[in-house]
Amino acid sequence: MRKVLVPGTFDPITNGHLEVVERASRLFDQVVVAVALSQK
């Protein structure tokens, strides 16, 4: 099983972020999206 981690703050989430996750889902069996906290 091929897995990938997509990390980021996603603040705000954009269509570009969604495109990365969608493309990853076509290339890997499992996609884990890790949302980090931004200290802005």
PQR file of N, CA, C, O and H, with PARSE charges and radii, in Angstrom:
ATOM      1  N   MET A   1       0.850  -1.175   0.000 -0.4000 1.5000
ATOM      2  CA  MET A   1       0.000   0.000   0.000 -0.0000 2.0000
ATOM      3  C   MET A   1       0.898   1.240   0.000  0.5500 1.7000
ATOM      4  O   MET A   1       1.805   1.368   0.822 -0.5500 1.4000
ATOM      5  N   ARG A   2       0.630   2.135  -0.923 -0.4000 1.5000
ATOM      6  CA  ARG A   2       1.398   3.379  -1.014 -0.0000 2.0000
ATOM      7  C   ARG A   2       0.645   4.488  -0.294  0.5500 1.7000
ATOM      8  O   ARG A   2      -0.534   4.736  -0.551 -0.5500 1.4000
ATOM      9  H   ARG A   2      -0.107   2.032  -1.591  0.4000 1.0000
ATOM     10  N   LYS A   3       1.362   5.155   0.624 -0.4000 1.5000
ATOM     11  CA  LYS A   3       0.759   6.209   1.442 -0.0000 2.0000
ATOM     12  C   LYS A   3       1.521   7.510   1.234  0.5500 1.7000
ATOM     13  O   LYS A   3       2.707   7.504   0.903 -0.5500 1.4000
ATOM     14  H   LYS A   3       2.319   4.954   0.833  0.4000 1.0000
ATOM     15  N   VAL A   4       0.818   8.634   1.433 -0.4000 1.5000
ATOM     16  CA  VAL A   4       1.466   9.937   1.330 -0.0000 2.0000
ATOM     17  C   VAL A   4       0.894  10.862   2.399  0.5500 1.7000
ATOM     18  O   VAL A   4      -0.275  10.755   2.772 -0.5500 1.4000
ATOM     19  H   VAL A   4      -0.145   8.639   1.701  0.4000 1.0000
ATOM     20  N   LEU A   5       1.738  11.770   2.883 -0.4000 1.5000
ATOM     21  CA  LEU A   5       1.333  12.780   3.856 -0.0000 2.0000
ATOM     22  C   LEU A   5       1.348  14.141   3.163  0.5500 1.7000
ATOM     23  O   LEU A   5       2.338  14.510   2.531 -0.5500 1.4000
ATOM     24  H   LEU A   5       2.687  11.856   2.579  0.4000 1.0000
ATOM     25  N   VAL A   6       0.251  14.880   3.285 -0.4000 1.5000
ATOM     26  CA  VAL A   6       0.152  16.233   2.723 -0.0000 2.0000
ATOM     27  C   VAL A   6       0.016  17.203   3.897  0.5500 1.7000
ATOM     28  O   VAL A   6      -1.086  17.396   4.410 -0.5500 1.4000
ATOM     29  H   VAL A   6      -0.552  14.579   3.798  0.4000 1.0000
ATOM     30  N   PRO A   7       1.131  17.822   4.331 -0.5600 1.5000
ATOM     31  CA  PRO A   7       1.067  18.739   5.470  0.2800 2.0000
ATOM     32  C   PRO A   7       0.836  20.182   5.033  0.5500 1.7000
ATOM     33  O   PRO A   7       1.143  20.554   3.901 -0.5500 1.4000
ATOM     34  N   GLY A   8       0.294  20.985   5.936 -0.4000 1.5000
ATOM     35  CA  GLY A   8       0.124  22.408   5.664 -0.0000 2.0000
ATOM     36  C   GLY A   8      -0.761  23.075   6.698  0.5500 1.7000
ATOM     37  O   GLY A   8      -1.388  22.410   7.524 -0.5500 1.4000
ATOM     38  H   GLY A   8       0.044  20.683   6.856  0.4000 1.0000
ATOM     39  N   THR A   9      -0.803  24.407   6.642 -0.4000 1.5000
ATOM     40  CA  THR A   9      -1.702  25.135   7.541 -0.0000 2.0000
ATOM     41  C   THR A   9      -3.069  25.327   6.900  0.5500 1.7000
ATOM     42  O   THR A   9      -4.073  25.450   7.601 -0.5500 1.4000
ATOM     43  H   THR A   9      -0.294  24.947   5.972  0.4000 1.0000
ATOM     44  N   PHE A  10      -3.111  25.353   5.568 -0.4000 1.5000
ATOM     45  CA  PHE A  10      -4.370  25.469   4.819 -0.0000 2.0000
ATOM     46  C   PHE A  10      -5.221  26.628   5.350  0.5500 1.7000
ATOM     47  O   PHE A  10      -6.420  26.485   5.589 -0.5500 1.4000
ATOM     48  H   PHE A  10      -2.295  25.254   4.999  0.4000 1.0000
ATOM     49  N   ASP A  11      -4.563  27.775   5.525 -0.4000 1.5000
ATOM     50  CA  ASP A  11      -5.212  28.923   6.162 -0.0000 2.0000
ATOM     51  C   ASP A  11      -5.189  30.135   5.248  0.5500 1.7000
ATOM     52  O   ASP A  11      -4.257  30.936   5.322 -0.5500 1.4000
ATOM     53  H   ASP A  11      -3.589  27.891   5.331  0.4000 1.0000
ATOM     54  N   PRO A  12      -6.167  30.292   4.406 -0.5600 1.5000
ATOM     55  CA  PRO A  12      -7.371  29.481   4.223  0.2800 2.0000
ATOM     56  C   PRO A  12      -7.118  28.384   3.194  0.5500 1.7000
ATOM     57  O   PRO A  12      -6.165  28.455   2.418 -0.5500 1.4000
ATOM     58  N   ILE A  13      -7.964  27.390   3.196 -0.4000 1.5000
ATOM     59  CA  ILE A  13      -7.857  26.337   2.187 -0.0000 2.0000
ATOM     60  C   ILE A  13      -8.246  26.922   0.833  0.5500 1.7000
ATOM     61  O   ILE A  13      -9.200  27.692   0.724 -0.5500 1.4000
ATOM     62  H   ILE A  13      -8.738  27.333   3.826  0.4000 1.0000
ATOM     63  N   THR A  14      -7.494  26.544  -0.191 -0.4000 1.5000
ATOM     64  CA  THR A  14      -7.732  27.081  -1.531 -0.0000 2.0000
ATOM     65  C   THR A  14      -8.003  25.945  -2.509  0.5500 1.7000
ATOM     66  O   THR A  14      -7.830  24.771  -2.181 -0.5500 1.4000
ATOM     67  H   THR A  14      -6.719  25.919  -0.102  0.4000 1.0000
ATOM     68  N   ASN A  15      -8.428  26.309  -3.705 -0.4000 1.5000
ATOM     69  CA  ASN A  15      -8.622  25.299  -4.752 -0.0000 2.0000
ATOM     70  C   ASN A  15      -7.306  24.608  -5.084  0.5500 1.7000
ATOM     71  O   ASN A  15      -7.302  23.437  -5.466 -0.5500 1.4000
ATOM     72  H   ASN A  15      -8.569  27.262  -3.971  0.4000 1.0000
ATOM     73  N   GLY A  16      -6.196  25.316  -4.942 -0.4000 1.5000
ATOM     74  CA  GLY A  16      -4.882  24.710  -5.167 -0.0000 2.0000
ATOM     75  C   GLY A  16      -4.584  23.608  -4.167  0.5500 1.7000
ATOM     76  O   GLY A  16      -4.050  22.562  -4.534 -0.5500 1.4000
ATOM     77  H   GLY A  16      -6.200  26.266  -4.631  0.4000 1.0000
ATOM     78  N   HIS A  17      -4.925  23.836  -2.909 -0.4000 1.5000
ATOM     79  CA  HIS A  17      -4.748  22.797  -1.885 -0.0000 2.0000
ATOM     80  C   HIS A  17      -5.589  21.572  -2.242  0.5500 1.7000
ATOM     81  O   HIS A  17      -5.110  20.440  -2.175 -0.5500 1.4000
ATOM     82  H   HIS A  17      -5.358  24.687  -2.611  0.4000 1.0000
ATOM     83  N   LEU A  18      -6.838  21.808  -2.619 -0.4000 1.5000
ATOM     84  CA  LEU A  18      -7.733  20.698  -2.966 -0.0000 2.0000
ATOM     85  C   LEU A  18      -7.214  19.935  -4.178  0.5500 1.7000
ATOM     86  O   LEU A  18      -7.329  18.711  -4.235 -0.5500 1.4000
ATOM     87  H   LEU A  18      -7.227  22.727  -2.673  0.4000 1.0000
ATOM     88  N   GLU A  19      -6.650  20.638  -5.137 -0.4000 1.5000
ATOM     89  CA  GLU A  19      -6.090  19.996  -6.329 -0.0000 2.0000
ATOM     90  C   GLU A  19      -4.926  19.083  -5.954  0.5500 1.7000
ATOM     91  O   GLU A  19      -4.810  17.980  -6.490 -0.5500 1.4000
ATOM     92  H   GLU A  19      -6.557  21.633  -5.091  0.4000 1.0000
ATOM     93  N   VAL A  20      -4.065  19.528  -5.043 -0.4000 1.5000
ATOM     94  CA  VAL A  20      -2.938  18.693  -4.597 -0.0000 2.0000
ATOM     95  C   VAL A  20      -3.454  17.403  -3.965  0.5500 1.7000
ATOM     96  O   VAL A  20      -2.941  16.323  -4.257 -0.5500 1.4000
ATOM     97  H   VAL A  20      -4.160  20.423  -4.608  0.4000 1.0000
ATOM     98  N   VAL A  21      -4.459  17.507  -3.108 -0.4000 1.5000
ATOM     99  CA  VAL A  21      -5.017  16.325  -2.446 -0.0000 2.0000
ATOM    100  C   VAL A  21      -5.690  15.410  -3.470  0.5500 1.7000
ATOM    101  O   VAL A  21      -5.538  14.190  -3.397 -0.5500 1.4000
ATOM    102  H   VAL A  21      -4.875  18.384  -2.871  0.4000 1.0000
ATOM    103  N   GLU A  22      -6.425  15.976  -4.417 -0.4000 1.5000
ATOM    104  CA  GLU A  22      -7.078  15.161  -5.447 -0.0000 2.0000
ATOM    105  C   GLU A  22      -6.055  14.426  -6.301  0.5500 1.7000
ATOM    106  O   GLU A  22      -6.228  13.243  -6.594 -0.5500 1.4000
ATOM    107  H   GLU A  22      -6.548  16.967  -4.476  0.4000 1.0000
ATOM    108  N   ARG A  23      -4.998  15.112  -6.701 -0.4000 1.5000
ATOM    109  CA  ARG A  23      -3.954  14.460  -7.507 -0.0000 2.0000
ATOM    110  C   ARG A  23      -3.264  13.358  -6.712  0.5500 1.7000
ATOM    111  O   ARG A  23      -2.990  12.278  -7.236 -0.5500 1.4000
ATOM    112  H   ARG A  23      -4.858  16.074  -6.463  0.4000 1.0000
ATOM    113  N   ALA A  24      -2.988  13.642  -5.445 -0.4000 1.5000
ATOM    114  CA  ALA A  24      -2.353  12.632  -4.590 -0.0000 2.0000
ATOM    115  C   ALA A  24      -3.240  11.401  -4.464  0.5500 1.7000
ATOM    116  O   ALA A  24      -2.740  10.277  -4.424 -0.5500 1.4000
ATOM    117  H   ALA A  24      -3.211  14.519  -5.020  0.4000 1.0000
ATOM    118  N   SER A  25      -4.553  11.605  -4.400 -0.4000 1.5000
ATOM    119  CA  SER A  25      -5.473  10.465  -4.257 -0.0000 2.0000
ATOM    120  C   SER A  25      -5.469   9.578  -5.494  0.5500 1.7000
ATOM    121  O   SER A  25      -5.801   8.395  -5.410 -0.5500 1.4000
ATOM    122  H   SER A  25      -4.959  12.518  -4.432  0.4000 1.0000
ATOM    123  N   ARG A  26      -5.097  10.137  -6.639 -0.4000 1.5000
ATOM    124  CA  ARG A  26      -5.007   9.327  -7.859 -0.0000 2.0000
ATOM    125  C   ARG A  26      -3.683   8.566  -7.932  0.5500 1.7000
ATOM    126  O   ARG A  26      -3.585   7.559  -8.633 -0.5500 1.4000
ATOM    127  H   ARG A  26      -4.827  11.097  -6.708  0.4000 1.0000
ATOM    128  N   LEU A  27      -2.674   9.040  -7.216 -0.4000 1.5000
ATOM    129  CA  LEU A  27      -1.346   8.428  -7.273 -0.0000 2.0000
ATOM    130  C   LEU A  27      -1.062   7.461  -6.129  0.5500 1.7000
ATOM    131  O   LEU A  27      -0.226   6.567  -6.264 -0.5500 1.4000
ATOM    132  H   LEU A  27      -2.754   9.858  -6.646  0.4000 1.0000
ATOM    133  N   PHE A  28      -1.760   7.636  -4.995 -0.4000 1.5000
ATOM    134  CA  PHE A  28      -1.484   6.847  -3.797 -0.0000 2.0000
ATOM    135  C   PHE A  28      -2.742   6.138  -3.319  0.5500 1.7000
ATOM    136  O   PHE A  28      -3.862   6.554  -3.615 -0.5500 1.4000
ATOM    137  H   PHE A  28      -2.439   8.362  -4.885  0.4000 1.0000
ATOM    138  N   ASP A  29      -2.532   5.055  -2.569 -0.4000 1.5000
ATOM    139  CA  ASP A  29      -3.653   4.297  -2.008 -0.0000 2.0000
ATOM    140  C   ASP A  29      -4.272   5.011  -0.814  0.5500 1.7000
ATOM    141  O   ASP A  29      -5.479   4.918  -0.589 -0.5500 1.4000
ATOM    142  H   ASP A  29      -1.622   4.718  -2.328  0.4000 1.0000
ATOM    143  N   GLN A  30      -3.454   5.718  -0.053 -0.4000 1.5000
ATOM    144  CA  GLN A  30      -3.937   6.425   1.137 -0.0000 2.0000
ATOM    145  C   GLN A  30      -3.302   7.810   1.198  0.5500 1.7000
ATOM    146  O   GLN A  30      -2.091   7.955   1.029 -0.5500 1.4000
ATOM    147  H   GLN A  30      -2.474   5.794  -0.236  0.4000 1.0000
ATOM    148  N   VAL A  31      -4.130   8.827   1.441 -0.4000 1.5000
ATOM    149  CA  VAL A  31      -3.661  10.205   1.570 -0.0000 2.0000
ATOM    150  C   VAL A  31      -4.030  10.693   2.964  0.5500 1.7000
ATOM    151  O   VAL A  31      -5.198  10.669   3.353 -0.5500 1.4000
ATOM    152  H   VAL A  31      -5.113   8.710   1.579  0.4000 1.0000
ATOM    153  N   VAL A  32      -3.020  11.138   3.715 -0.4000 1.5000
ATOM    154  CA  VAL A  32      -3.247  11.698   5.046 -0.0000 2.0000
ATOM    155  C   VAL A  32      -2.977  13.195   4.954  0.5500 1.7000
ATOM    156  O   VAL A  32      -1.887  13.609   4.558 -0.5500 1.4000
ATOM    157  H   VAL A  32      -2.072  11.158   3.400  0.4000 1.0000
ATOM    158  N   VAL A  33      -3.967  14.005   5.319 -0.4000 1.5000
ATOM    159  CA  VAL A  33      -3.814  15.457   5.314 -0.0000 2.0000
ATOM    160  C   VAL A  33      -3.571  15.899   6.757  0.5500 1.7000
ATOM    161  O   VAL A  33      -4.425  15.713   7.624 -0.5500 1.4000
ATOM    162  H   VAL A  33      -4.852  13.669   5.641  0.4000 1.0000
ATOM    163  N   ALA A  34      -2.397  16.486   7.002 -0.4000 1.5000
ATOM    164  CA  ALA A  34      -2.029  16.950   8.339 -0.0000 2.0000
ATOM    165  C   ALA A  34      -2.184  18.465   8.388  0.5500 1.7000
ATOM    166  O   ALA A  34      -1.468  19.190   7.698 -0.5500 1.4000
ATOM    167  H   ALA A  34      -1.704  16.637   6.298  0.4000 1.0000
ATOM    168  N   VAL A  35      -3.111  18.935   9.197 -0.4000 1.5000
ATOM    169  CA  VAL A  35      -3.369  20.368   9.325 -0.0000 2.0000
ATOM    170  C   VAL A  35      -2.584  20.900  10.518  0.5500 1.7000
ATOM    171  O   VAL A  35      -2.781  20.465  11.652 -0.5500 1.4000
ATOM    172  H   VAL A  35      -3.692  18.345   9.757  0.4000 1.0000
ATOM    173  N   ALA A  36      -1.684  21.859  10.241 -0.4000 1.5000
ATOM    174  CA  ALA A  36      -0.851  22.453  11.283 -0.0000 2.0000
ATOM    175  C   ALA A  36      -1.458  23.774  11.744  0.5500 1.7000
ATOM    176  O   ALA A  36      -2.214  24.412  11.012 -0.5500 1.4000
ATOM    177  H   ALA A  36      -1.524  22.213   9.319  0.4000 1.0000
ATOM    178  N   LEU A  37      -1.123  24.167  12.949 -0.4000 1.5000
ATOM    179  CA  LEU A  37      -1.590  25.424  13.519 -0.0000 2.0000
ATOM    180  C   LEU A  37      -0.607  26.536  13.172  0.5500 1.7000
ATOM    181  O   LEU A  37       0.596  26.399  13.394 -0.5500 1.4000
ATOM    182  H   LEU A  37      -0.509  23.648  13.544  0.4000 1.0000
ATOM    183  N   SER A  38      -1.115  27.623  12.635 -0.4000 1.5000
ATOM    184  CA  SER A  38      -0.291  28.785  12.324 -0.0000 2.0000
ATOM    185  C   SER A  38      -0.347  29.752  13.497  0.5500 1.7000
ATOM    186  O   SER A  38      -1.431  30.069  13.987 -0.5500 1.4000
ATOM    187  H   SER A  38      -2.093  27.734  12.455  0.4000 1.0000
ATOM    188  N   GLN A  39       0.808  30.222  13.950 -0.4000 1.5000
ATOM    189  CA  GLN A  39       0.883  31.132  15.095 -0.0000 2.0000
ATOM    190  C   GLN A  39       0.891  32.590  14.656  0.5500 1.7000
ATOM    191  O   GLN A  39       1.574  33.406  15.275 -0.5500 1.4000
ATOM    192  H   GLN A  39       1.688  29.965  13.552  0.4000 1.0000
ATOM    193  N   LYS A  40       0.156  32.940  13.612 -0.4000 1.5000
ATOM    194  CA  LYS A  40       0.100  34.323  13.109 -0.0000 2.0000
ATOM    195  C   LYS A  40      -0.502  35.243  14.123  0.5500 1.7000
ATOM    196  O   LYS A  40      -0.628  36.442  13.872 -0.5500 1.4000
ATOM    197  H   LYS A  40      -0.398  32.277  13.109  0.4000 1.0000
TER
END
